[in-house]
Amino acid sequence: MSLAEQVQQTLSRPATSDDGVSALIDLVDELCGVYLDETKGYLIESRLAPIVKRLECRDYAELVQRAKGVAGSDVRSEIVDAITTHETLFFRDESPFNALRYKILPDLIEAIESSGRQRRIRIWSAACSTGQEVYSIAMVLHEIAQMLPGWDLQIFGTDVSPASVETARRGWYSNLEVGRGLDDLNKSNYFSHEAAGWQVSQDLQRLARFDVRNLLQPFPEMNLFDIVFCRNVAIYFKPEQRADMFHRIVDTMTPGGWLFVGSAERLSDLGAEFTPETHCNCTVYRPK
Ligand SMILES: C[S@@+](CC[C@H](N)C(=O)[O-])C[C@H]1O[C@@H](n2cnc3c(N)ncnc32)[C@H](O)[C@@H]1O
């Protein structure tokens, strides 16, 4: 039976079937929370069948077996990279970055100054994909940082996809990627032309730190982040995973912190804690 037929057959049967496709669906859910229901057969075929072929596995069952084996971490990373959607761009949706620049950072700096707290700002871009969100935040922060000598500023970018995190860390983007959302001024201020593409400046790279993190697993940080961007990722999760993740994100935030979600995402169903505010045309949440 071909790989495509295996997928079709499994997805048209009850979920209790015991072949490789069911095991693969469970593994993907476990690894990154993407649930491949009957509407997603095309994703298995288009994104995971090439891995089965390249690794010369007999079928999906063998792929799962190899991924679960002691030496399976590369296979697991490859599956996660292939199945997750990494679409992103610089200054995506624009309004969150205006809200950050004109309202949130000024308010936050004033609050820190007046409370006598340590002069430190921590921002988390959870599910940062290939880093454009992190460097967009860094450009805004860098402008303001000129007026904040001695402040400790850092943006933490995380993603479940190791290949995306590696791209983000490297900070090199093609002409096409730089052409999506970056204006000429930011390009000339913060990028240099390198190897037929564009390299992010050290000024921005110094503000950023990256790590591989699965948002469905516990976070070690408590009361650390003043601002969290968690955009365009929860749409892939089941409702209970989404609710649990946002409640755990709140635990990582300082009191009075700010939470950004995607422009089409709303958190009001998660309770009064998630009451929206609008600034510069952008909806944000202040859950503590
Ligand atoms: C569509 S991109 C969004 C990138 C960026 N936040 C933006 O809005 O432009 C979604 C990202 O979520 C990541 N992702 C998916 N499941 C994840 C999980 N369980 N934990 C962490 N990141 C995850 C994917 O690897 C992908 O890079």
The ligand as a Tripos MOL2 file, in Angstrom:
@<TRIPOS>MOLECULE
LIG
   27    29     1     0     0
SMALL
NO_CHARGES

@<TRIPOS>ATOM
      1 C1          2.8490   30.8960   12.2890 C.3       1 LIG1
      2 S1          4.3340   30.9090   13.2040 S.3       1 LIG1
      3 C2          4.1420   32.4260   14.1140 C.3       1 LIG1
      4 C3          5.4340   33.1990   14.2460 C.3       1 LIG1
      5 C4          5.3030   34.5650   14.9080 C.3       1 LIG1
      6 N1          4.8600   34.4610   16.2810 N.3       1 LIG1
      7 C5          4.3890   35.4650   14.1200 C.2       1 LIG1
      8 O1          3.2650   35.7060   14.5620 O.co2     1 LIG1
      9 O2          4.7850   35.9120   13.0480 O.co2     1 LIG1
     10 C6          3.9870   29.6590   14.4100 C.3       1 LIG1
     11 C7          5.2140   29.1400   15.1070 C.3       1 LIG1
     12 O3          4.7810   28.3820   16.2290 O.3       1 LIG1
     13 C8          5.7000   27.3440   16.4130 C.3       1 LIG1
     14 N2          5.0720   26.3000   17.2500 N.ar      1 LIG1
     15 C9          4.1290   25.3790   16.8850 C.ar      1 LIG1
     16 N3          3.8460   24.5710   17.9230 N.ar      1 LIG1
     17 C10         4.6180   24.9950   18.9630 C.ar      1 LIG1
     18 C11         4.7890   24.5580   20.3100 C.ar      1 LIG1
     19 N4          4.0930   23.5110   20.7850 N.pl3     1 LIG1
     20 N5          5.6670   25.2140   21.0900 N.ar      1 LIG1
     21 C12         6.3730   26.2730   20.6100 C.ar      1 LIG1
     22 N6          6.2680   26.7290   19.3490 N.ar      1 LIG1
     23 C13         5.3940   26.1000   18.5420 C.ar      1 LIG1
     24 C14         6.0250   26.8840   15.0060 C.3       1 LIG1
     25 O4          7.2330   26.1500   14.9620 O.3       1 LIG1
     26 C15         6.0630   28.2050   14.2460 C.3       1 LIG1
     27 O5          7.3570   28.6980   14.1050 O.3       1 LIG1
@<TRIPOS>BOND
     1     1     2 1
     2     2     3 1
     3     2    10 1
     4     3     4 1
     5     4     5 1
     6     5     6 1
     7     5     7 1
     8     7     8 2
     9     7     9 1
    10    10    11 1
    11    11    12 1
    12    11    26 1
    13    12    13 1
    14    13    14 1
    15    13    24 1
    16    14    15 ar
    17    14    23 ar
    18    15    16 ar
    19    16    17 ar
    20    17    18 ar
    21    17    23 ar
    22    18    19 1
    23    18    20 ar
    24    20    21 ar
    25    21    22 ar
    26    22    23 ar
    27    24    25 1
    28    24    26 1
    29    26    27 1
@<TRIPOS>SUBSTRUCTURE
     1 LIG1         1 GROUP 0 **** ****
